[in-house]
Amino acid sequence: MIKAILVDDEVSCTDVLHWQLETYCPSVKVLYECNSPEDAIEKIKTLQPDVIFLDIEMPGMNAFEMLNALKPFSFEVIFTTAYNQFAVQAFKEKAIDYLLKPIEKSDLIAAVEKLMQKEKTKSSEKMEELLSLFKEQMKANKKVALPTNDGISFLNVDQIVRVESDSNYSYVFLEKGEKVCITKTLKQIEESLEGQPFYRVHQSHLVNLNHIIKYMKDGGGYLVMSDNTTITVARQRKDGFMEMFSKL
């Protein structure tokens, strides 16, 4: 018997998949249906399933961020997705199972049969490769996936002027004047943008170095951004800022 946990922010999706597994794949026992990544992390650590059926795009935390919180992997993963240009290509390259929504009976049965034949060690290695590949593809495409209240925004890094902290949320300001509310802290966004030309010039501000118009020494030092806003450079971050800016 294969023990499974279902993870999808839509209750209807986990309910339907649960029914499909019970009906078409009797060798799979569903331990729990999780409708948030946070709940899933707790249940996976507690219940130790053999496999998780995992939606990719969920508010607050996407599948790849959730998996990072669960390393090392002691389970298999079958992804479920309506669409995801980055992930689907990665799945094809690394032969990771995924099911396209709405999930077809034949695809589900084939995925479970394939699961039963997999070697767990090799599968775990491929998951590590997939996570690395996803990050590389996002960087190459100069995109960043950031969670919003109603889903995930795939933003062009070059269009981000600055990011401002607001407690457990953050606001991303784009060059066309748009403002996007992100359900992540500034520190988490800074980590997501690692390797891109961004610098934390203040406890509450992360700026795109390519959108800086000028640096003014008055008042202890501040930046004029391409959206005409001014951002204070904290005294303790000034040296690091000047060093990073000199590398551009």
C-alpha positions as CSV (number, residue, x, y, z in Angstrom):
1,M,0.0,0.0,0.0
2,I,1.3,3.4,-1.0
3,K,0.7,6.2,1.5
4,A,-0.1,9.5,-0.1
5,I,-0.8,13.1,0.9
6,L,-2.5,15.5,-1.5
7,V,-1.5,19.1,-1.6
8,D,-3.5,21.8,-3.5
9,D,-4.9,25.1,-2.4
10,E,-8.3,24.3,-4.1
11,V,-10.4,21.9,-2.0
12,S,-12.3,20.7,-5.0
13,C,-9.0,19.5,-6.6
14,T,-7.9,17.5,-3.6
15,D,-11.5,16.1,-3.2
16,V,-11.6,15.0,-6.9
17,L,-8.1,13.5,-6.8
18,H,-8.9,11.6,-3.6
19,W,-11.9,10.1,-5.3
20,Q,-10.0,9.2,-8.4
21,L,-7.2,7.5,-6.4
22,E,-9.8,5.5,-4.4
23,T,-11.6,4.5,-7.5
24,Y,-8.8,3.8,-10.0
25,C,-5.7,3.2,-7.9
26,P,-6.7,1.1,-4.9
27,S,-3.0,0.5,-4.1
28,V,-2.8,4.2,-3.0
29,K,-4.1,5.1,0.5
30,V,-4.7,8.9,1.0
31,L,-3.5,9.9,4.5
32,Y,-4.5,13.5,4.3
33,E,-5.7,16.3,2.0
34,C,-3.8,19.6,2.6
35,N,-5.1,22.9,1.2
36,S,-2.1,25.1,2.2
37,P,1.7,24.6,1.9
38,E,2.2,25.3,5.6
39,D,-0.3,22.6,6.6
40,A,1.3,20.2,4.1
41,I,4.8,20.7,5.5
42,E,3.6,19.8,9.0
43,K,1.6,16.8,7.9
44,I,4.3,15.4,5.6
45,K,6.9,15.6,8.5
46,T,4.4,13.9,10.9
47,L,2.8,11.3,8.7
48,Q,5.8,10.4,6.5
49,P,4.0,9.6,3.2
50,D,5.5,7.6,0.4
51,V,4.3,10.1,-2.2
52,I,2.8,13.6,-2.3
53,F,0.6,14.8,-5.2
54,L,1.7,18.4,-5.3
55,D,0.1,21.5,-7.0
56,I,2.7,23.9,-8.3
57,E,1.1,27.3,-8.0
58,M,-0.3,28.0,-4.6
59,P,-0.7,31.4,-2.7
60,G,1.9,32.1,-0.1
61,M,4.4,29.4,-1.2
62,N,4.9,27.6,-4.5
63,A,5.7,23.9,-4.8
64,F,9.5,24.5,-5.1
65,E,9.7,26.6,-2.0
66,M,7.7,24.0,-0.1
67,L,10.0,21.2,-1.2
68,N,13.0,23.3,-0.1
69,A,11.5,23.3,3.4
70,L,11.2,19.5,3.4
71,K,14.8,18.5,2.4
72,P,16.2,15.9,2.5
73,F,13.5,14.1,0.5
74,S,12.1,10.9,2.0
75,F,9.1,10.7,-0.4
76,E,8.3,10.7,-4.1
77,V,6.6,13.6,-5.8
78,I,3.9,13.7,-8.5
79,F,3.2,17.3,-9.5
80,T,-0.2,18.5,-10.6
81,T,-0.5,21.6,-12.7
82,A,-2.9,23.5,-15.0
83,Y,0.1,25.1,-16.7
84,N,3.6,26.2,-15.9
85,Q,6.1,26.8,-18.7
86,F,9.2,26.6,-16.5
87,A,8.2,23.5,-14.6
88,V,6.8,21.4,-17.5
89,Q,10.0,21.8,-19.4
90,A,12.0,20.8,-16.4
91,F,9.9,17.8,-15.8
92,K,10.5,16.6,-19.4
93,E,14.2,17.0,-19.0
94,K,14.4,15.3,-15.6
95,A,11.7,12.7,-16.2
96,I,9.8,13.8,-13.1
97,D,6.1,12.8,-13.0
98,Y,3.5,15.4,-13.5
99,L,-0.2,15.4,-14.2
100,L,-1.9,18.1,-16.2
101,K,-5.2,19.3,-14.8
102,P,-8.0,18.2,-15.2
103,I,-6.4,14.9,-14.4
104,E,-7.3,12.0,-16.8
105,K,-7.9,8.5,-15.5
106,S,-5.3,6.9,-17.8
107,D,-2.6,9.5,-16.9
108,L,-3.2,9.0,-13.1
109,I,-3.0,5.2,-13.4
110,A,0.2,5.4,-15.5
111,A,1.8,7.8,-13.0
112,V,1.0,5.5,-10.1
113,E,2.4,2.5,-12.0
114,K,5.5,4.4,-12.8
115,L,5.8,5.4,-9.2
116,M,5.8,1.8,-8.0
117,Q,8.8,1.0,-10.2
118,K,10.9,4.0,-9.2
119,E,14.1,3.8,-7.2
120,K,13.7,6.2,-4.3
121,T,17.4,7.2,-4.2
122,K,17.5,8.1,-7.8
123,S,14.2,9.9,-7.5
124,S,15.5,12.0,-4.6
125,E,18.6,13.0,-6.6
126,K,16.4,14.0,-9.6
127,M,14.3,16.2,-7.2
128,E,17.4,18.0,-6.1
129,E,18.4,18.5,-9.8
130,L,14.9,19.7,-10.6
131,L,14.9,22.4,-7.9
132,S,18.3,23.6,-9.1
133,L,17.1,23.6,-12.7
134,F,14.0,25.6,-11.9
135,K,16.1,28.3,-10.2
136,E,18.5,28.4,-13.1
137,Q,15.7,28.7,-15.6
138,M,14.0,31.5,-13.7
139,K,17.4,33.4,-13.6
140,A,18.0,32.8,-17.3
141,N,14.6,34.1,-18.1
142,K,15.1,37.0,-15.7
143,K,11.8,36.1,-14.0
144,V,10.9,35.7,-10.4
145,A,7.9,33.9,-9.0
146,L,6.3,35.7,-6.1
147,P,3.1,34.8,-4.2
148,T,0.2,37.1,-4.0
149,N,-3.1,36.8,-2.2
150,D,-4.8,35.3,-5.2
151,G,-2.0,33.2,-6.8
152,I,1.6,33.7,-8.0
153,S,3.0,36.6,-10.1
154,F,5.8,35.8,-12.5
155,L,7.5,39.2,-12.7
156,N,10.2,40.3,-15.1
157,V,13.2,41.2,-12.9
158,D,14.2,44.1,-15.1
159,Q,10.8,45.8,-14.5
160,I,11.1,45.7,-10.7
161,V,12.3,49.2,-9.5
162,R,12.2,48.5,-5.8
163,V,10.6,46.5,-3.0
164,E,9.3,47.9,0.2
165,S,8.6,46.0,3.4
166,D,5.2,46.1,5.1
167,S,5.4,43.8,8.1
168,N,4.9,40.2,6.8
169,Y,4.0,41.5,3.4
170,S,6.0,43.5,0.8
171,Y,5.1,45.8,-2.1
172,V,6.9,45.4,-5.4
173,F,7.0,48.6,-7.4
174,L,7.3,48.1,-11.2
175,E,8.7,50.6,-13.8
176,K,5.2,51.3,-15.3
177,G,3.9,52.5,-12.0
178,E,2.2,49.2,-10.9
179,K,2.4,48.1,-7.3
180,V,2.0,44.4,-6.5
181,C,1.3,43.2,-2.9
182,I,3.4,40.1,-2.2
183,T,2.7,37.6,0.7
184,K,6.4,37.4,1.6
185,T,8.7,39.3,3.9
186,L,11.4,41.5,2.3
187,K,14.1,39.0,3.5
188,Q,12.3,36.2,1.6
189,I,12.1,38.3,-1.6
190,E,15.7,39.2,-1.2
191,E,16.6,35.5,-1.1
192,S,14.4,34.9,-4.2
193,L,16.3,37.5,-6.1
194,E,19.7,36.2,-5.2
195,G,22.1,36.5,-8.1
196,Q,20.1,39.4,-9.6
197,P,21.3,43.1,-9.4
198,F,19.4,44.0,-6.1
199,Y,20.7,45.4,-2.9
200,R,19.1,45.9,0.5
201,V,19.9,49.5,1.2
202,H,17.7,49.8,4.2
203,Q,15.8,47.6,6.6
204,S,12.6,48.3,4.7
205,H,13.9,48.8,1.1
206,L,15.4,46.5,-1.5
207,V,16.4,48.3,-4.8
208,N,17.2,47.3,-8.3
209,L,20.7,48.8,-9.0
210,N,19.8,49.2,-12.7
211,H,17.0,51.6,-11.7
212,I,19.1,54.0,-9.7
213,I,19.3,57.4,-11.3
214,K,21.6,59.1,-8.8
215,Y,23.1,58.8,-5.3
216,M,22.9,62.0,-3.2
217,K,25.2,62.5,-0.2
218,D,22.8,65.0,1.5
219,G,21.0,64.0,4.6
220,G,23.3,61.0,5.2
221,G,22.8,59.6,1.7
222,Y,19.8,58.7,-0.4
223,L,19.0,57.3,-3.8
224,V,16.8,58.7,-6.6
225,M,15.1,55.9,-8.4
226,S,13.7,55.7,-11.9
227,D,10.1,56.1,-10.6
228,N,11.2,59.4,-9.0
229,T,11.1,58.1,-5.4
230,T,13.9,58.7,-2.9
231,I,15.2,55.9,-0.8
232,T,17.4,56.4,2.3
233,V,20.6,54.4,2.4
234,A,21.2,53.2,5.9
235,R,24.5,54.1,7.4
236,Q,25.5,50.5,8.2
237,R,24.7,49.5,4.6
238,K,26.4,52.3,2.7
239,D,29.9,50.7,2.3
240,G,28.4,47.4,1.1
241,F,26.1,49.3,-1.3
242,M,29.0,51.3,-2.8
243,E,31.1,48.2,-3.2
244,M,28.3,46.3,-5.0
245,F,27.4,49.3,-7.2
246,S,31.0,49.5,-8.3
247,K,30.8,46.0,-9.8
248,L,28.1,46.9,-12.3
